[in-house]
Amino acid sequence: MSHPASAARTVPPLAAAMLAGLWMASSPALAAGSAPGCGSDTPCTIAGGEYRILLPQGAPPTGAIVFLHGWRGSAEAEMRNTAWARLADRLGVAFVAPQGEGGTWSYPGAPRQLRDEFSFFRALAADLKTRFGISGDRMVLTGFSMGGSMAWNVACREGELFAGYVAVAGAFWDPVPQACPSPVPMLVHVHGTADRTVPLEGRAIGEHWRQSGVAKSLALWQRQAGLAPDFPQGAPAQGLACQLQEAREGPGLLEVCLHSGGHSIRAEWVEQGWQLIAQRRGWAG
């Protein structure tokens, strides 16, 4: 039985005409909103690495979606994805794609430790504010697969850098932290029940590493928020089935949304997470 602070909801898929599939060909329009010097075509260099940014058409951005690519991904490839450009324009926000060192992310438990990611994300947040005037209280950090796992770890260690988090198909790796120094975040997690690359229950990667189960990862935040260890059961044939829990104290919320597919990401899932966070933060309307 769900805890009284939990709420289950079913989210229908958005119209395909509004939100096309995530993997589409490149478009010259992606560069149109870029700032001189660095933008979607030219990386912005910061301490520890770089990122690319696409600004919305017609007006200064009101915030930013910061997207972390998956294993062997790149910021450059994300800038060729027209779904992100449409999402940024629709919401009036910047789309920011940091580059993972070596095409991956170096969070606790990950196979490779190539840089201090927490210092990198502090530098990223500071540079976005200085260079583009975008404050962390209007930024949502999101990511896919290993990028989603990185988002969970930033929420744990540097949670107040961003207003909220939308992780897709990636949570903590073992060992799951005993506790997080950051307050309970506004965290939305989306996952496929048929995902075999990052299964809901977790899996071993070689002899030395293990992806943690999503329920086990979520339990850390539920304990910290004073909530029961609930987890949604199953997914609809289409759309998302979501369980929402709200922290007993403070603005934190935890939403887990399941779909019946595999290891995938859709722009509409990121948008739905953004809209929930925006509503609770008072940005909507």
ZAMARGU-4260 file (C-alpha; in steps of 0.2 Angstrom, whole numbers, plus 5000, padded with zeros to 4 digits):
<rodrens>
0) 5000/5000/5000 | 5006/5017/4996 | 5012/5029/5009 | 4999/5044/5012 | 5012/5056/5005
5) 5013/5046/4988 | 5002/5049/4973 | 5001/5038/4958 | 4997/5045/4941 | 4996/5040/4923
10) 5004/5052/4910 | 4998/5049/4892 | 5010/5051/4878 | 5011/5069/4870 | 5006/5072/4852
15) 5019/5065/4841 | 5018/5081/4830 | 5024/5091/4845 | 5037/5080/4851 | 5046/5069/4838
20) 5058/5055/4842 | 5074/5060/4850 | 5086/5054/4837 | 5084/5065/4821 | 5095/5072/4808
25) 5105/5088/4811 | 5097/5105/4806 | 5105/5122/4803 | 5092/5130/4815 | 5102/5122/4830
30) 5115/5135/4828 | 5104/5150/4825 | 5101/5154/4844 | 5120/5152/4849 | 5130/5166/4856
35) 5145/5172/4848 | 5162/5165/4854 | 5155/5148/4860 | 5138/5140/4858 | 5131/5125/4849
40) 5145/5124/4837 | 5160/5129/4847 | 5162/5123/4865 | 5163/5134/4880 | 5179/5130/4890
45) 5178/5130/4909 | 5189/5122/4922 | 5190/5104/4920 | 5181/5103/4903 | 5169/5110/4891
50) 5150/5112/4887 | 5140/5118/4872 | 5124/5128/4873 | 5109/5132/4862 | 5099/5147/4866
55) 5080/5149/4862 | 5075/5159/4847 | 5068/5176/4850 | 5071/5180/4868 | 5084/5178/4882
60) 5083/5161/4891 | 5072/5160/4907 | 5082/5145/4913 | 5091/5130/4906 | 5090/5111/4904
65) 5107/5104/4906 | 5108/5087/4898 | 5121/5074/4902 | 5124/5061/4887 | 5126/5043/4890
70) 5141/5032/4888 | 5152/5036/4873 | 5141/5050/4869 | 5146/5068/4866 | 5139/5086/4868
75) 5142/5089/4849 | 5130/5074/4845 | 5117/5081/4857 | 5117/5098/4848 | 5113/5089/4832
80) 5097/5082/4840 | 5083/5093/4834 | 5071/5087/4847 | 5081/5097/4860 | 5081/5113/4850
85) 5062/5112/4849 | 5061/5109/4867 | 5072/5124/4871 | 5061/5135/4860 | 5045/5129/4867
90) 5050/5132/4885 | 5060/5147/4882 | 5076/5140/4890 | 5094/5136/4885 | 5099/5118/4881
95) 5116/5115/4888 | 5126/5099/4884 | 5142/5096/4895 | 5155/5085/4888 | 5159/5070/4898
100) 5178/5066/4900 | 5182/5052/4888 | 5164/5051/4883 | 5159/5045/4901 | 5156/5052/4919
105) 5167/5049/4934 | 5154/5047/4948 | 5157/5036/4963 | 5156/5017/4958 | 5159/5021/4940
110) 5172/5010/4930 | 5183/5026/4926 | 5188/5040/4937 | 5195/5053/4925 | 5191/5070/4933
115) 5183/5078/4949 | 5165/5079/4942 | 5158/5089/4957 | 5171/5103/4954 | 5167/5102/4935
120) 5148/5105/4939 | 5152/5119/4951 | 5162/5127/4937 | 5148/5124/4925 | 5135/5132/4935
125) 5146/5147/4939 | 5151/5150/4920 | 5132/5149/4915 | 5128/5162/4927 | 5143/5173/4922
130) 5143/5171/4904 | 5124/5169/4900 | 5116/5176/4915 | 5107/5159/4919 | 5105/5156/4938
135) 5105/5138/4945 | 5088/5142/4953 | 5081/5141/4935 | 5091/5126/4929 | 5086/5107/4929
140) 5100/5094/4927 | 5095/5079/4917 | 5104/5064/4909 | 5102/5048/4901 | 5110/5031/4906
145) 5127/5035/4914 | 5122/5053/4912 | 5107/5049/4923 | 5118/5041/4936 | 5129/5057/4936
150) 5113/5067/4939 | 5109/5057/4954 | 5126/5059/4961 | 5126/5078/4958 | 5109/5079/4967
155) 5117/5069/4982 | 5133/5079/4983 | 5130/5096/4975 | 5111/5096/4975 | 5108/5115/4977
160) 5118/5119/4961 | 5102/5115/4951 | 5083/5118/4955 | 5079/5100/4950 | 5084/5084/4942
165) 5077/5073/4929 | 5086/5056/4927 | 5082/5044/4913 | 5088/5025/4914 | 5102/5028/4926
170) 5103/5029/4946 | 5117/5026/4959 | 5130/5012/4956 | 5135/5002/4971 | 5139/5006/4984
175) 5124/5017/4986 | 5129/5031/4998 | 5123/5029/5016 | 5117/5047/5016 | 5118/5063/5005
180) 5125/5079/5011 | 5112/5089/5000 | 5094/5092/5005 | 5081/5081/4997 | 5080/5087/4979
185) 5066/5089/4967 | 5070/5073/4958 | 5061/5064/4944 | 5067/5047/4938 | 5060/5039/4922
190) 5064/5020/4918 | 5059/5006/4906 | 5053/4990/4913 | 5060/4981/4899 | 5077/4990/4900
195) 5091/4977/4899 | 5106/4989/4898 | 5102/4997/4915 | 5089/4985/4922 | 5077/4992/4936
200) 5084/4979/4948 | 5102/4983/4943 | 5116/4972/4936 | 5135/4968/4938 | 5147/4976/4925
205) 5162/4965/4924 | 5169/4958/4941 | 5171/4975/4950 | 5156/4986/4947 | 5137/4985/4949
210) 5123/4996/4944 | 5112/4998/4959 | 5093/4994/4958 | 5083/5010/4956 | 5072/5005/4971
215) 5088/5004/4982 | 5094/5021/4975 | 5077/5029/4979 | 5076/5021/4996 | 5091/5033/5001
220) 5081/5048/4997 | 5065/5041/5005 | 5074/5038/5021 | 5081/5056/5021 | 5064/5063/5017
225) 5055/5053/5030 | 5045/5043/5017 | 5040/5025/5016 | 5050/5014/5003 | 5037/5013/4990
230) 5040/5009/4972 | 5028/5009/4957 | 5022/4992/4951 | 5022/4990/4932 | 5020/5001/4917
235) 5005/5005/4905 | 5006/4999/4887 | 5009/5017/4882 | 5014/5033/4891 | 5021/5033/4909
240) 5014/5027/4926 | 5021/5039/4939 | 5022/5038/4958 | 5025/5055/4967 | 5031/5057/4985
245) 5034/5074/4993 | 5046/5076/5008 | 5038/5079/5025 | 5049/5095/5027 | 5055/5107/5013
250) 5051/5107/4995 | 5059/5090/4990 | 5049/5078/4980 | 5053/5061/4972 | 5044/5055/4957
255) 5047/5038/4948 | 5039/5035/4931 | 5039/5019/4922 | 5036/5015/4904 | 5035/4998/4896
260) 5050/5000/4884 | 5068/4997/4885 | 5084/5008/4886 | 5078/5024/4878 | 5075/5042/4881
265) 5062/5054/4874 | 5061/5073/4875 | 5044/5073/4881 | 5049/5064/4897 | 5062/5078/4901
270) 5048/5091/4897 | 5036/5082/4909 | 5049/5082/4923 | 5053/5101/4919 | 5035/5105/4920
275) 5032/5097/4937 | 5048/5105/4944 | 5043/5122/4937 | 5025/5121/4944 | 5032/5117/4961
280) 5045/5130/4960 | 5032/5143/4955 | 5039/5146/4937 | 5023/5139/4928 | 5011/5151/4921
</rodrens>
